Amino acid sequence: MSSRSEIGHAKNVANLQKLIQQISVYPLYNPPVPELTIDSLQNLYTTANAKLTEVEEKRNANKNAIALRQDAFKNLKTNCTRITNRLEILGLSQGTLNQAKSLNRTIQGAKKKPATTP
């Protein structure tokens, strides 16, 4: 089962709907506070349900954007390594090669290994 971070809010909205259904059946329900009337609770439920839908839509849009970015950068490491290897074949100066290797290590998140002396 997939994980949903907003599951608690969905439960609260569903419980509000149950509460509205239960008090709608009870004919003697007459709260002293106007915010607890059936109409105001129904408005609250409608607003909460709309906001819950809005959050879910934004969450899905965010997940899709993340997936697109991951696809765009999927081959970055291999392409950088290929470019670095092809630069070595061209016979460029050692400084240029060192700079290209350094950029490749930065992109791949690796550190330069210290030189070992025999």
Secondary structure, DSSP 8 states (H G I E B T S, - for coil): ----TTHHHHHHHHHHHHHHHHHHH-TT---SSGGGSHHHHHHHHHHHHHHHHHHHHHHHHHHHHHHHHHHHTTTHHHHHHHHHHHHHHHT--HHHHHHHHHHHHHHHT---------
